Each structure stands twice: as C-alpha cells, then as structure tokens.
C-alpha cells in the first residue's frame, strides 16, 4: 500500500507539472485494466506451474491456443462459451507440456518453445479451415459476441465528477479509481478474483502446501507421501487453462471481439516476466501486470507526449529511491539511482516528445528496466526446472 501511495503521488505531481492529464485519467485506467488482463492471467498460469517446479515458457503457445478456442466457441455459443473454449484449449497445451516434462523429462525450455511453435502452426491451419469460409479471411474470425459492460454505481459517477474538477491529487486518484470501477465485464471480475484465490489455495490449503513442496524439494515431498507427479500434472494443467483464459481475454476485448492471427503479441512472455517481477507471488504479479498494462494503455491513448511525461515521473521516482537507499546507508544504490535520475531528466529536457516508434515499445522497455532493478531480491522455487523421476524418494 505504501508503494501504491508513492506511485499515486508521483503520477499526480507529474501530471500537474507537465500538464499531461492523461497520466491519471479514467480512460487511461480503463484501458490499462483491459490490457493487463491477458498478462495477469498468463502470469498466474506461470505461477502455478513454476511453484510446482515446472518452467512454463510455453505460456505464449497456450495463449495462442486459447485465442482460437475462445473465438471458435464464442462465435457459436456466446462469451461464456468463449471463456470455456479458451480454458480448455489452453489446458490441452498444458497437458502436452506436462506429458513432455513430467513423464518423459524433456527439457522444460525445449518443450515450451516446441508447444509455442506447434500452437502457431495449428491455429493457423484451424483458422484457415474453420474461419475462412465465414470471414473470408484465414487470419481472423468472424465477430464474437462480447460481455455487456457495467459500472459500480453511484460510486463511478461520483468519482467522475471529482475528476472533472481538476483538483490536484484528488482528481488524479478519482480518475484512476473511476477508470477501474467503470467499463467492467464479468471477465475482469473473474481475473482479479483469481489473484487472492490463487494465494489462498497455494499458501493456505493442504493441497497448495503439497504443490509448492514439489517445486522446492520433490524428493523430500515424495518421501513424505506426496504424489509429486499428480501435483505437477495438476499444476501445469491449471497453468495452461489460465493462459488459455488470457487468450480468451484478448478475443473478448471490447476493441477486438474476435480471433486475429498473432494477436497475443508476446504477452505470454510478458506474463512470465510479470511473474518473475512479482517474485513468484500473486500480489507482486498483479503489480507487474498493472505496470505493463498502464504504460501500454497510456501510449495507446496519448502517444509519445504522455510517454515523454513519464520520463519526468521516472526522474522523481529515482530521487525517491535515492533518498530511501541513503536513509538505509546503501550509498552505492543511492548514487546509482541519483545518476540514473539525472540522466533520465536530461533526456526529458532535451526532447519535446518521444517518437511514435519508440513509444510503442515503451511497455516492454519499462518491464525490462523493472526486472533489472528487482533481480537482486528474487527467490524462485528451489527445484524449478529440475529433472525429477518418480521413485527418487524411496
């Protein structure tokens, strides 16, 4: 909560001093929510798999399968069927990954890459076979019915009124909260509910403890009576299903409502990065997905000028970090943060806007920078990616 509060203050100050009100507008927040959903769901899929000790680099391929399954089922039976179709097709990809890695001990990275390549080829073939006769285009499906949008009333209207008053900080907070509470769909509620649900299952139930033990020390877990193979299979199946839901979120996005070839755009890999940023925990994963979704939504709505204003916000953040680390007597980190802040400010001062080509890749760049900054405190499951054979605990 402290980190969120600091972020809100920095965004508010940046919006006030640069005049870029899109930084804290309800439209930006609403776009961010829609854009973070597939990343959040893919990241949750990676969390379930890696907590059981299986690296799932194939999240991208499972999302691709989910997009086709969601479009196929959604076109015929509606948006709820699209969710089921995405989940089932993603879970099939997870099952294939589990068979390869758990049963046959194939290298997890090799299996994940192979599944992604297979998914790309398979969905292209299926789209040509099924969608082309209807849409007359082998690269996209016919329009899929979407969910009806709703807002939390009367709170959303009250926040909108405060946002329009343009009061420093209050209107900024109202704009961001108003965007989060408006334009909602059942998929948004489900995705956000899966974050605390995943935490509760993995950290507060007997099943979750056994599953996580498979990712920390499967031999010791087996010696205590845990069926390691079964738990790994279940984890990777759930992982694939969640990634497939991420694909369904892309199909059911109000701005898309259909399958489009290569529409995942690497979001499976970004979800994996968000999971790593979150230190293999649901709360941190949500923060990483929100960061990417926010920057992506901002550059789509306001372009290079808004991204340029973010450089000013980055300067303020660097100063805050320098002060925090100096208070902890971590002089080297404080000096690095201060120098980085000065360099970012010089870039901000020397240009008037960020080129469109660069602004498009701002979310990926921010993700890389945040991962680099957070890498020193990461603690992955001890046995993630390790080869395991049944009976080693005997």
C-alpha positions in Angstrom: 0.0 0.0 0.0 2.9 2.3 0.7 4.3 1.7 -2.8 0.9 2.3 -4.3 0.6 5.6 -2.4 4.0 6.8 -3.5 3.2 5.9 -7.1 0.0 7.9 -7.0 1.8 10.9 -5.6 4.5 10.7 -8.3 1.8 10.4 -11.0 -0.2 13.3 -9.6 2.9 15.6 -9.4 4.0 14.6 -12.9 0.5 15.2 -14.4 0.3 18.6 -12.6 3.8 19.8 -13.6 3.7 18.5 -17.2 0.1 19.2 -18.0 -0.4 15.6 -19.2 -3.8 14.8 -17.6 -4.0 11.5 -19.5 -1.5 10.2 -17.0 -4.3 9.9 -14.4 -7.4 9.9 -16.5 -10.2 7.4 -16.1 -9.8 6.5 -19.8 -6.2 5.5 -19.3 -7.1 3.4 -16.2 -9.9 1.7 -18.1 -7.6 0.9 -21.0 -4.9 -0.4 -18.6 -7.4 -2.8 -16.9 -8.3 -4.3 -20.3 -4.7 -4.6 -21.4 -3.4 -6.1 -18.1 -5.9 -9.0 -18.1 -4.2 -11.3 -20.5 -0.8 -10.6 -18.9 -2.2 -11.2 -15.4 -3.8 -14.5 -16.4 -0.7 -15.7 -18.2 1.4 -14.7 -15.2 -0.9 -16.6 -12.9 -0.5 -19.6 -15.2 3.3 -19.4 -14.9 3.0 -19.0 -11.1 1.0 -22.3 -10.7 3.4 -24.2 -12.9 6.7 -22.9 -11.5 5.5 -23.3 -7.9 5.2 -27.0 -8.7 8.7 -27.0 -10.2 7.9 -26.9 -14.0 9.1 -23.9 -16.1 6.4 -23.0 -18.5 8.0 -21.0 -21.3 5.1 -22.3 -23.4 2.6 -19.8 -21.9 2.6 -17.9 -25.2 1.6 -21.0 -27.2 -1.1 -21.9 -24.7 -2.5 -18.3 -25.0 -2.5 -18.7 -28.8 -4.5 -22.0 -28.4 -6.8 -20.1 -26.1 -7.5 -17.4 -28.6 -8.6 -19.8 -31.3 -10.6 -21.9 -28.8 -12.3 -18.8 -27.4 -13.2 -17.4 -30.9 -14.5 -20.8 -32.1 -16.7 -21.4 -29.1 -17.7 -17.8 -28.6 -18.9 -17.4 -32.2 -21.2 -20.3 -31.8 -22.4 -20.0 -28.2 -21.5 -16.6 -26.8 -19.0 -15.0 -24.4 -19.3 -17.6 -21.6 -18.6 -20.4 -24.0 -15.6 -18.4 -25.2 -14.2 -18.5 -21.7 -14.7 -22.2 -21.5 -13.2 -22.7 -25.0 -10.1 -20.7 -24.2 -9.6 -22.5 -20.9 -10.0 -26.0 -22.5 -7.7 -25.3 -25.4 -5.1 -23.7 -23.1 -5.3 -26.7 -20.8 -4.7 -29.0 -23.7 -1.4 -27.2 -24.3 -0.7 -27.5 -20.6 -1.4 -31.3 -20.7 1.1 -31.7 -23.6 3.7 -29.7 -21.7 3.1 -31.9 -18.6 3.5 -35.1 -20.6 6.7 -33.9 -22.1 8.3 -32.5 -19.0 6.9 -34.6 -16.1 6.5 -38.0 -17.8 9.3 -38.0 -20.3 11.7 -35.5 -18.6 12.1 -33.3 -21.7 13.9 -30.1 -21.0 11.3 -27.6 -19.9 12.5 -24.8 -22.2 12.7 -27.0 -25.2 9.2 -28.3 -24.5 7.8 -24.8 -24.0 9.3 -23.5 -27.3 8.0 -26.5 -29.2 4.5 -26.0 -27.8 4.5 -22.4 -28.9 5.7 -23.3 -32.4 3.1 -26.1 -32.6 0.3 -23.7 -31.4 1.2 -21.1 -34.0 1.0 -23.7 -36.8 -2.0 -25.5 -35.5 -4.1 -22.4 -35.0 -3.2 -21.0 -38.4 -4.3 -24.3 -40.0 -7.6 -24.4 -38.0 -8.3 -20.7 -38.7 -7.9 -21.4 -42.4 -10.1 -24.5 -42.2 -12.9 -23.1 -40.0 -12.9 -19.3 -40.1 -12.0 -18.6 -43.8 -15.3 -19.9 -45.2 -17.2 -17.5 -42.8 -15.0 -14.4 -42.5 -13.3 -14.7 -46.0 -10.0 -14.2 -44.2 -7.8 -17.0 -43.0 -6.2 -14.7 -40.4 -9.2 -13.7 -38.5 -12.5 -15.0 -37.2 -16.0 -13.5 -37.6 -17.0 -11.1 -34.8 -17.6 -12.8 -31.5 -20.3 -11.6 -29.1 -18.8 -9.8 -26.1 -19.9 -9.3 -22.5 -22.1 -6.4 -21.5 -20.1 -3.7 -19.7 -21.2 -2.3 -16.3 -20.0 0.2 -13.7 -20.2 0.3 -9.9 -22.8 2.9 -9.3 -23.2 5.5 -7.9 -19.5 5.4 -6.9 -18.3 5.6 -10.5 -20.4 8.8 -11.2 -19.2 10.5 -8.0 -15.5 9.8 -8.9 -16.1 11.1 -12.5 -17.5 14.3 -11.0 -14.4 14.8 -8.8 -12.1 14.0 -11.7 -13.7 16.8 -13.8 -13.0 19.3 -11.1 -9.2 19.0 -11.8 -8.1 19.2 -8.2 -4.5 18.3 -7.5 -4.2 14.7 -6.3 -7.9 14.3 -5.5 -8.9 14.4 -9.2 -6.0 12.2 -10.1 -6.9 9.5 -7.6 -10.6 9.8 -8.6 -9.7 9.4 -12.3 -7.7 6.3 -11.7 -10.3 4.7 -9.4 -13.1 5.8 -11.7 -11.5 4.0 -14.6 -11.1 0.9 -12.6 -14.7 0.8 -11.5 -16.3 1.6 -14.9 -16.4 -0.4 -18.1 -16.3 -3.7 -16.2 -17.1 -7.1 -17.5 -17.5 -10.5 -15.8 -14.1 -11.5 -17.1 -12.5 -8.5 -15.3 -14.1 -9.6 -12.0 -13.0 -13.3 -12.6 -9.4 -12.3 -13.4 -9.0 -10.1 -10.4 -10.7 -12.7 -8.1 -8.2 -15.3 -9.3 -5.4 -13.4 -7.6 -6.5 -13.8 -4.0 -8.0 -17.2 -4.8 -4.6 -18.4 -6.1 -2.9 -17.0 -3.0 -5.4 -18.8 -0.7 -5.1 -22.1 -2.4 -1.3 -22.1 -2.7 -0.5 -20.7 0.7 -3.4 -21.5 2.9 -4.5 -25.1 2.0 -3.0 -28.5 2.3 -3.2 -29.0 -1.4 -1.2 -25.8 -2.0 1.4 -26.7 0.5 2.0 -30.1 -1.2 2.1 -28.5 -4.6 4.7 -25.9 -3.5 6.7 -28.6 -1.9 7.0 -30.2 -5.3 8.7 -27.1 -6.5 11.0 -26.8 -3.5 12.2 -30.3 -2.9 10.2 -33.0 -4.8 12.3 -35.9 -3.4 11.6 -34.9 0.2 7.9 -34.3 -0.7 7.7 -37.8 -2.2 9.4 -39.4 0.9 6.6 -37.8 3.0 3.8 -39.4 0.8 3.1 -36.6 -1.6 2.2 -37.8 -5.1 4.6 -35.4 -6.9 3.7 -36.5 -10.4 0.0 -35.9 -9.9 0.6 -32.5 -8.3 2.9 -31.4 -11.2 0.3 -32.6 -13.7 -2.5 -30.6 -12.0 -0.3 -27.5 -11.7 0.6 -27.5 -15.4 -3.0 -28.2 -16.4 -4.2 -25.3 -14.4 -1.3 -23.2 -15.8 -2.4 -23.9 -19.3 -6.0 -23.2 -18.5 -5.2 -19.8 -17.1 -3.0 -19.0 -20.1 -5.9 -20.0 -22.3 -8.2 -17.6 -20.3 -5.6 -14.9 -21.1 -6.1 -15.7 -24.8 -9.9 -15.5 -24.3 -9.4 -12.1 -22.7 -7.7 -10.9 -25.9 -10.6 -12.3 -28.0 -13.3 -10.7 -25.8 -11.5 -7.3 -25.5 -14.3 -4.8 -26.5 -11.9 -3.3 -29.0 -11.3 -6.7 -30.7 -14.1 -9.2 -30.2 -12.6 -11.9 -32.4 -9.6 -14.0 -33.2 -6.7 -12.4 -35.1 -3.5 -14.2 -36.1 -0.6 -13.3 -33.8 -2.8 -11.2 -31.6 -1.0 -12.4 -28.4 2.0 -10.2 -29.4 4.3 -11.9 -26.9 2.0 -11.3 -23.9 2.7 -14.9 -22.7 6.4 -14.0 -22.3 5.5 -10.7 -20.7 3.2 -12.5 -18.2 6.2 -14.7 -17.3 8.3 -11.5 -16.8 5.5 -10.1 -14.6 5.5 -13.3 -12.5 9.3 -13.0 -12.0 8.9 -9.3 -11.1 6.4 -10.4 -8.5 8.9 -12.9 -7.0 6.6 -15.8 -7.7 3.8 -14.4 -5.6 0.2 -13.3 -6.7 0.3 -9.8 -5.3 3.6 -8.9 -6.9 2.5 -10.5 -10.1 -0.6 -8.2 -10.1 1.7 -5.2 -9.7 3.9 -6.2 -12.6 0.9 -6.8 -14.9 -0.7 -3.5 -13.8 2.6 -1.6 -14.6 2.7 -3.0 -18.1 -1.0 -2.5 -18.8 -0.8 1.1 -17.6 2.2 2.0 -19.8 0.6 0.2 -22.8 -2.7 1.9 -22.2 -1.1 5.3 -21.8 0.9 5.1 -25.0 -2.2 3.9 -27.0 -4.4 6.8 -25.7 -1.9 9.7 -25.6 1.2 8.6 -27.7 4.7 9.9 -27.4 3.8 13.1 -25.4 2.4 11.1 -22.5 5.4 8.7 -22.6 7.6 11.8 -22.6 5.9 13.0 -19.4 6.6 9.6 -17.8 10.3 10.3 -18.1 9.7 13.2 -15.7 7.9 10.8 -13.4 10.9 8.4 -13.7 13.1 11.2 -12.5 11.0 11.8 -9.4 11.0 8.0 -8.7 14.7 7.8 -9.0 15.1 10.7 -6.5 12.7 8.9 -4.1 14.7 5.7 -4.4 18.0 7.5 -3.8 16.6 9.1 -0.6 15.3 5.7 0.6 18.6 3.9 0.0 20.6 6.8 1.5 18.4 6.5 4.6 19.3 2.8 4.8 23.0 3.7 4.3 23.1 1.9 1.0 25.3 4.5 -0.6 26.1 2.7 -3.8 22.5 2.1 -4.7 21.6 5.6 -3.8 24.3 7.0 -6.0 23.2 4.8 -8.9 19.6 5.9 -8.5 20.6 9.6 -8.4 22.8 9.3 -11.5 20.0 7.4 -13.3 17.5 10.1 -12.4 19.8 12.9 -13.7 20.3 11.0 -17.0 16.5 10.5 -17.4 15.9 14.2 -16.7 18.4 15.2 -19.3 16.7 13.1 -21.9 13.3 14.6 -20.8 14.7 18.1 -21.0 16.4 17.6 -24.4 13.4 16.4 -26.3 9.8 17.5 -26.7 8.2 14.2 -27.3 9.1 10.5 -27.7 9.0 9.2 -31.3 6.0 7.0 -32.0 8.1 4.0 -32.9 9.8 4.2 -29.5 6.6 4.9 -27.6 5.1 1.7 -29.0 7.7 -0.4 -27.2 7.7 1.6 -24.0 5.8 -1.1 -22.1 8.4 -3.7 -23.0 11.2 -1.3 -22.1 9.7 -0.5 -18.7 9.2 -4.2 -18.0 12.9 -4.9 -18.7 14.0 -2.0 -16.5 11.9 -3.0 -13.6 13.0 -6.6 -13.9 16.7 -5.5 -13.9 16.0 -3.4 -10.8 14.2 -6.2 -9.0 16.6 -9.0 -9.9 18.6 -8.8 -6.8 15.7 -9.7 -4.5 14.3 -12.6 -6.5 13.8 -16.0 -4.9 12.5 -18.7 -7.3 11.3 -22.1 -6.1 14.4 -24.1 -5.4 13.7 -27.0 -7.7 12.1 -25.2 -10.6 13.2 -26.7 -13.9 15.0 -29.6 -12.2 14.6 -33.1 -13.6 12.5 -35.4 -11.5 11.8 -39.1 -11.8 9.2 -40.9 -9.8 10.7 -43.1 -7.0 13.7 -40.9 -6.2 12.4 -40.5 -2.7 12.3 -44.3 -2.0 
